[in-house]
Amino acid sequence: MTTKYAGKVNAPAFPRDLEWLNVDRPLSLEALRGKLLIFDFWTYC
């Protein structure tokens, strides 16, 4: 069974001024294409 996604929208690029943790260089969507990703979003309150 094939699922079609109506209204599919591409993810926006990451802002250039983000502070990344535990990586050698900033990430880009192009570098991550085709990879399984798990993002853990957290903040200090």
C-alpha positions as CSV (number, residue, x, y, z in Angstrom):
1,M,0.0,0.0,0.0
2,T,1.4,3.4,-1.0
3,T,0.6,6.5,1.1
4,K,0.3,9.8,-0.6
5,Y,0.9,12.9,1.5
6,A,-1.5,15.7,0.4
7,G,-0.1,19.2,0.8
8,K,3.5,17.9,1.5
9,V,5.7,20.8,2.6
10,N,9.5,20.8,2.6
11,A,11.3,21.6,5.9
12,P,12.9,25.0,6.1
13,A,16.7,25.3,6.4
14,F,18.2,25.6,9.8
15,P,19.1,29.2,10.8
16,R,22.8,29.9,10.4
17,D,23.2,31.3,13.9
18,L,22.0,28.1,15.8
19,E,24.3,26.8,18.5
20,W,24.8,23.0,18.0
21,L,25.8,20.6,20.7
22,N,27.9,17.4,20.2
23,V,28.7,18.0,16.5
24,D,31.9,19.1,14.7
25,R,30.2,21.5,12.4
26,P,26.7,23.0,11.9
27,L,24.2,20.6,10.4
28,S,22.3,21.1,7.1
29,L,19.3,19.5,5.6
30,E,21.3,18.5,2.6
31,A,23.8,16.6,4.7
32,L,21.0,14.8,6.6
33,R,19.0,13.8,3.5
34,G,18.1,10.1,3.5
35,K,19.1,9.5,7.1
36,L,16.8,8.6,10.0
37,L,16.8,11.5,12.5
38,I,15.6,11.9,16.1
39,F,15.5,15.5,17.3
40,D,15.3,16.1,21.0
41,F,14.1,19.6,21.6
42,W,14.4,21.0,25.1
43,T,14.7,24.4,26.8
44,Y,15.5,25.9,30.1
45,C,12.5,27.4,31.8
